[in-house]
Amino acid sequence: MHQIKRLASAGATLTVAIAAMAVPASAATSTTRWVDGDGHAGPNGCGGAATAFTSIQDAVTASHADDIVVVCPGTYTGQVRIRGSRDGLTLRSSSPFTATIKAPVSIARPLGFGYVVLVDHVDDVTIRGFKVVSRTAAPCDQTDVTIAAIGSRHTSIRGDRLLAPGSNGNEACSQGIGIAVANEITNGQPGGGSSSFTATATIAYNEIRDARFGSIATFGVHGRVDVDIVHNSVRAYFGQPPAGHPSITAVEGAQFGIGLLGRSQGTVRGNVIQGSSAAPASGPSFFGAIAIMPGFDSAPTTAVNGPITVSGNLIRRVVVGIIAAAARDLDIRHNHVSNAYAGVELDATTASTLRTNRLRTKGVGITLSADSTGNRITGNTSTGLGGYCQDGSSGSGTSGTANTWSGDSSTHGSNPSGICDPAP
């Protein structure tokens, strides 16, 4: 909808007429549906006396394109699947985290995987402000993905809190992946569909705890995923639970905090990713806080990522801060990694830039494999008990490597010498 400024010479009647024409037709027909456990809510709030839905899925099923579903405080057990002619649907909690969507004991798998909330080939959907809880005590089914968007464009997942309290290491009772976006799913696995289709999403301001495999993941197999992942809090709390959750038992950490897998591109910016207070020496953590792997799993061997910017992320208490394998066209900058075994690892990665990162590690600060070529590494600082730089490639670049190093410093030297200067 366009804002129309009143001109001094324009009459009020003309201004009103133009403003009316500027309102999209869908806005005029949008309907707000209320969900409340007592069956009464709206139209002005959860305390209203109008008849309301008691089931989130029933309200979604009754909705049409551009409608709004507002969920009042309470716990609503059951899966939510958004599909059909519902482009532009907004599903939101009436106030942040007061409405809880809880996984049922038995989880349906219409696309071959278990979910709590699913955006199923519907565009422009918003999911905002919920607490979403996966079960971790028997009887239960595995929650493969807590919130999933499959084959959808312009999905917005904002300000949600995903939890799996009480996780005890039983794979049948846990949260596998917190939030996942895929261009398509076939038999429960990423892949299939048109190679020209691009799924798009914004994942922002969410808090995700206790995911066994990964907290946020994109799967661009055959098609592509374009995603902005910004200002999320991703935590491995197994073994070191927050106040009020003493029952959580230590298990191994997840594979990654944020993973861009297959043909993915976009931005990973301003996120906080951390393991438990005892990690990485002991206690649960992430193997890779941020992982970029275009050739992941069943992706074609020719799969490549598009431009990806990784900037301004705070990473601590993990095994590897940022890891990229067989990737290209990365801009990794202004990230802060601390209390990790390794800061940044580039494996078979090309045509990328690593600049002005601050890495405090117990082992290697920056490492490039022999087949990582044509990269520019500049202005990074590597400190800590290990904190050295290494480049296994050979070529006409800095110190006989196949990459360009400039203005980098390390407290423990480099291999080959000359790629990192001694840290001040």
N, C-alpha and C positions, 0 to 999 in steps of 0.2 A: 504494500500500500504506500503510495507516494504522499509526502507532506506537501500541501499546496499553500504557498504564502499569499496572504491577501495583499493585493496591490492597492495603493491609495486611490487609484482611479476606477477600480473595479467595484461594482455594486455587490451587496450581500447576496442577492439572489443568484448571480452568476457564480460567485465563489462556492456557494452551497451545491449548485448543480455540478460544477467541475469536480468537487470533492466526492460527490456521490458516484460519479462515473469512475473515479480512481479506486473505489473499493472493489476487490476481487469478488466475483460472484460466490465463490466458495465460502468467503468470510460471512456473507449474509445468511448462508444456510447451515453454518456450523452449529452443532448441538452439544451441550455439555451434559454428560451423564455422571451421576454420583454413585459411589459405592460406599456402603456403610454396613457394618455387621448387624445393626438393629433395624435395618430396612428403611430408615428415614434420614434424609439429608437434603440440602439444596433448597432453593436455587442460590441462596446467599451464604451457605456454609454448612458445615457438618452438623450443626445444631438445628437444621431446618426440619420441618414436619412433612415435606413432600416424600412420596414413595421413592426409595432408592434401591439399587441392586445390592444384593448381599454377596455376590460373586464377581470378581474382577473379570473372569473369562466371559460371564454372561453379559456384562456391560460392553466389553470389546465386541462380542458377537453381534450385539444390537447396534453397534456404531457403523458410521459410514465415513467416507473420505472427509478429512479436515475436522472431524469431531474431537472432543476433549473428554477424557475419562478422568475424573478426580476421585481419589481413593482416600477415605477418612481414616483416622488412627485406628489401629487394630492389627491383628494377625490374620492373614488370609492364606489358607493352605490350599495349594493347587497350582498346576502349571498354567501359564498364560501364553497363548499362541496368537499372534497377529498375522492374519493372512487375508487374501481376497481383496476386494475393492475398498481399501481403507488407507490409501495414500494420504499422508499429512496428519495421521492420527497422533494425538498427544495423550500419553498415559503418565499421570503424575500423582505423587502423594500430595495431600492437601497442605502438609507442611513437612519439611525435611525429616526423613527417617522415622516418622511416626506411623507410617503404614508399612507393615512387614509382609513380604511374600515368601512363604515357606514351602520348600519342596514337599510333595506328598510322599507317603511311604512307598507307593508304587508309581514309577515314572513311565509315562508313555514315550515311545521313541518313533514318531512318524517319519523322521528323516534318518533314522538309524543311530541317533545319539540322544542321550538324556539331557534335558534342559529344564530350567525353571521359567525363564521368559525367552520367547523366540519371536523374532521378526522374520517372517517367512515370505520373501519375495514381495515386500511392500516398501514403497519409497517414502521418504520424508517423515519417518516415524521418530517421535521423541519419547524417551523413557527417563523420568527425572524424579529424584528425591526419595527413592525407596530404600529400605533395608531388605536385602534378599538373602535368605538363609538356606544353606544346604544341610541336609541331615548327616550326622556323623555317628549315630548310634543305631544299632539294629533294633527293629527291622527297618530296612531302608534300601533304596536303589542308589547306584552311583549317579551323581550329577556330573555328567561329562563337561558341560558348559553351563554356567549359571545364567548369563545373558548372552544370547547369540543373535547375530544378524546375518542371514543367508540370502544371497542374491538380491540385495537391496541397496538402494542409493540414498545418500544423504541421511543416514541414520544418526541420531543424536542420543548418546547415552551420557547423561550428565548428573553429577551430584548424587550418585547412588553409593550405598555401602554394602559390600558383599562379604559375608562371613560364613565360616564353617566351624562354629565353636564346639569344643570338645573333641576335636580330631584325635584319633588314637592310632593312626597308621593302618587301619583296615581299608584296603583299596575299594571294598564294596560300599564303604560309607565315607565319602569325602567329596570335596569340590575339586574336580580335575583342572578346569580352566575357568577363570573368573569371567572375563568378557572376550568373546571371539567374533571376528568378522571374516566371512569367507565369500568368495564370488559364487561358489556352488558346493554342494555336498552330494556325494553319491555313495549309497550304502554305508552311511555314517562316517565317510572319510572325505577330506577335502579333495575336490577334483570334479571333472565333468563339466558340462555346460559349454557355452560359447567362449572361444578364446578372445572374442572382441568385447565381452561384457566386463565392465569395471564396477565393482562395488565400492561405495564411498561411505565414510563414517567419521564422526567426531566423538572421541571418547575423552571426557574432560571432568576434572574435579571429583573423581570417584575415589573411594577408599576400598581396597581389596586386600583381604587377609586370608591366609591359610589355603592357598591353592596348591595342589600337589604337583601339577605339571607346569603351569604358567599362569600368571595373573591376567595379562592382556596379550592376545595373540591375533595376528592376521594371517590368513591362508589364501594366497593368490595362486591357485593352481589352474593352469590353462588360461583363465581370465586373470584380472588384476584387482588389487585392492588399493585404493587411495585413502589414506587415513591421517587424521591429526590426533595425536595422543598427547594431551597437555594437562599439566598440573594435577596428576593423579598421585595418590599415596599408595604405594605397593609395599606390603610388609609380610615377612615370614615370621609369624608370631608363635609358631609351634615351639613349645619348650620355654618360651619367655612371654607368657600371655599378658595382655593389658590388665589393669585392675578390674576385678569383677569376673574374670574368666579363669579361675584357678584349676579347672579340670583339664585344661589342654595338656596333652602329653607330648613329649618331644618325639618327633619323627624326622626322617631325612628331609632336606630342603627341596624346593622345586627346581626344575631345570632352568627356568628363566623368569624374570620379572615381567619384562615386555619383550615379545618376540615378533619380528616382522619376517614372516616365513613365506617362501614362494615369491611370486611376482607382486611385491608390495612397494609402495612409495608414499612419501609424505613427511610428516614432522613428528618427532618425539622430543618434547620440550617441557622443561620446568617440572619434571616428575621427581618424586622422592621415592627411592627404592632401597630397602634395607632389610638385613637379616636380623636375627635375634641378638641380644646384647653380648652373647658368648661367641658369635660367629666372627670370622670363619674358622677359628681354631677348633671350636666345638659348638654344638647347638645348630639348629636349622638355619639355612641360608638359601641363596640362589646360586646355581653354578655360574650363570651369566645374567647379570642384572638386565642388560639390554643385549639381545641377540638378533643379528641380521643374517638370514640364511636363505638366499633365493632358491637354492637347490634342495630345500628341505623335503624329505619323505618322497612322495610320489610325483613331485614336480618334474617336468621334462628336464633333461640335462642342459638344454639350451636356455632354461629359464633365467631371466635377469631381472634385477630390481630396477626401478626408476630412481630418480633423485630422492635421497633421504637425508634430512637434516636432523642431527641429534645434538641438541644444544641445551645448556643450562640445567642439566639434570644433577641431582644430588644423590650419590650412590655410596653406601657404606655397609661394611660387614658382609661382604659377598666373596665368592671365589674369584670371579673375573668381572670387572666393571662393565666393559663393552667388548663384545666379540662379534666379528664379522667373518663369514666364510663364503668364498666365491661370490663376493659382492663387488659392486662398482658404483661410482658416482655418489659417494657418501661425503657429507660435510659434518664432521664430528668436532664440535667446538664448545669451549667454555663450560665443560663438564667438570665436576669435582668428585673424585673417587677417593675414598679413604678406607683404611682397615680392610684391604683386599689382598689376595695373593698376587693378582695381576691387575694392572690398570686397563690397558687396551691391547687386544690381540687382533691383528689383521692376518687372515689366512686366505691365500689365493685371492686377495682383494686388490683391485686396480683402480686407477684414475680417481682416487679419493683424497680428501684433505683432512688432516688431523692437526688442529691448531688450538693453542692457548688453553689446553686442559691442565688441570691440577690433579696430580696423581700421587697418592701416598700409599705405598704397598709394602707387603712383606717379602715380595719376590720381584719379578720383573715389572717395570713400569710400562714400557711400550715394547711390543714385540711384533715383528713382521716376518712372515714365512718366506721361504726361498722363492715361491711363485707369487708373491705380492710385489707388483711392479707399477711404476708410473704414479706413485703416490707422493704427496707433499706433506711433510711433517714439519711443523714450524711453531715455535714459541711455547712449547709444552714444558712443564716442570715435573720431574719425577723424583720423589723423596721417599723416605721411610727406611725400614731395615734392609730392604732389597733395593728397590728403586733404580734399576739400571735399564739401559736401552739396548735392544738387539735387533739386527736386521740380517736375515739369512740369505738375502738375494744377492745377485752379482750383476753388475752392469756398469754403465758410464755415469752413474749418479754419485752422490756424496760418499766418499771413502770407499769407492768401488762397489757400491750397492746399485740397485736398479731404481732407487727412490731419491728424492731430494729432501735433505734434512737441513734446517736452518734455525738458529736461535733456540735450540732445545737444551735443557740442562738436566743433569742427573747427579744424585749424591753418591752413586756407586759405579760410575763409569759407563762404558758402552762397548759393544762388540758388533762390528769393528770399531776401533777407537776413532774418534772424530765426529761421530754422528750426534753425540750429546756432549756438551761442555760440562765441566764440574759445576754442580749447583752452588750458589753463593752461600 
